[in-house]
Amino acid sequence: MCGIVGYTGRQQAAPILLDGLERLEYRGYDSAGIAVLSPEKGLQVRKAKGRLKVLEALTDGGKSLDGMMGIGHTRWATHGEPNDVNSHPHLSEDERIAVVHNGIIENYVELKSFLVSTGVSFRSETDTEVVAQLLGYYYRRCGNILEAVYRVLDRIEGAYALGILCADLPDSFIAARKDAPLLLGYGDGCSFIASDVTAMLRHTRDVAYMEDGEVAVVSPEKIVVYNALGAEVEKEHHTVDWDVSDAEKGGYAHFMFKEIMEQPDAIRKTVSPRIRDHRIVFDELKMSKEELCAFNKLYIVACGSSYHVGMVGKYNLERLLRMQVDIALASEFRYADPLVDEKTLVIVISQSGETLDTMAALRKAKRLGARILSIVNVVGSSIARESDDVLYTWAGPEIAVATTKAYSTQLVLLDMFGIYLAELFGKLPYFLYDELIGELLALPSKMERILENTEQIKYLASRSFNRDSIFFIGRNLDYALGLEGSLKLKEISYVHCEAYAAGELKHGTISLIVDGTLVVALCTYKALFDKSVSNIVEVKSRGADVIALTDESLADALSKTVSNILTIPDTHPIFAPSLGVVPLQIFAYYVALQRGCDIDKPRNLAKSVTVE
Ligand code: AGP
């Protein structure tokens, strides 16, 4: 999705903006642009379709643009094709106001016809240009840019994070937000805005999160924030503890591989602080034990891989708690009539904490009276702030579009929460509780064992990379695991693949299995091992080429049926997906590598999906 960065300070702005935009590249984009203001040269705008390299070349790495204040943008096209003209910043007709925008202005058609009727002519096909032109319209009438901003915000509908540069405001720019993330950064003699903290991490860790309806006037020495009514508000500052190096490749060819390798540590950081005296402790939970015990249903809501975490969670939590656990895709939940009320705890899962559908689902659940507990990676993100309770994953910044360490930490945290509740509800015998804690603590080192030797996975990927179609099959937790394995593969390698509950094969899908079809059979769920082996026999007898994944202790038994076997260390069944996902991530990575794909920035995908 689009990215925004803005800077005002004592240094040349353009190189800082380009560096910030580079940090936002991972979000996905198809064009980029910057606008810089200098007393001598006025408003200078440069924008270009394609990678940031093109814009860097156009501006000599930013050196050719004078000025110590500016705004920058990476665009992920929604309204109008990716080209130079549709790229941001967009200008008012008199070219005295420049605007960058994340989100969608829903009533732009109506506003555009109004402006055209007043004689304004448009240059681009975007919804964003309406904001720039409307600002120009009001500014011409009232002569005060802040007032013009408020008038525009009154008229536009939809979601927006805005950065606004006005030629008549020499050292401040304006920012505004509604339903799209925007942060303020407080540096030493300089200030920032950014849609994502990674864009300013090199310059400051002191940040504040803009709330819906707020407008900020950003100057080098201070940032003044006003609410929707124009009253000044005091912002709460947060210190970001992510390392700059966390958001760099550190010698790896791709962020995705680095992040796969970081998983044991990310799990340690997420789990260890929450275990004391061999017991799970959630100090951060605001809900009391009595309140937790009063819920009669859990409802998990999320998108994409976070939803797949929820799928594993549904199996595990129902088993541990003997309580109803529903799950829905956030994009479906928000427009459905879900059975949710004040007795429901809705568990919202989101790495970014900014996914628009997930946010809308959260708000719907709240309106229906439910309490919200979210599992989020980005501290202070919108979903975290609107939840009644947050459990943070401590995965650090995840840059690759395909999630790995965020998935793993979400999963382990959801399992922990399940074990915590089961103990609270009196549903766990103490010996089982003890065993689960032991296994939880052993997960990082077991994961390290998988990561120590990836040669066989690499070899199997080299034999599979040119397939047109791949099927993942599994039962129960292995089915949930297959959903993630298949998504990983399709998003980065563009190979068509599907995950099926193995028991469903006979109900249709088996017709697609022919000589040489690759089937990845997941057999880590011990209780249904024999059933899964039967499914393997079934597909093999139709000519399928099978790669199987199973626990070390079951490998021998499986070798009678399959020759290509990947193994994971044995663990308690509820944690098998946490280990099983690792070989599947690595397999997807090597298949994509062999196919020459842009692994960290797969086509058409964005890291944080802030539009519907
Ligand atoms: C997974 O690799 C994807 N990038 C995607 O499915 C992602 O999990 C989904 O968009 C949800 O994002 P969130 O966790 O930030 O809400």
Boltz pocket constraint, residues with backbone or C-beta under 6 A from the ligand:
constraints:
  - pocket:
      binder: B
      contacts: [[A, 303], [A, 304], [A, 305], [A, 306], [A, 307], [A, 349], [A, 350], [A, 351], [A, 352], [A, 353], [A, 354], [A, 355], [A, 358], [A, 401], [A, 402], [A, 403], [A, 491], [A, 606], [A, 607], [A, 608], [A, 609]]
      max_distance: 6.0
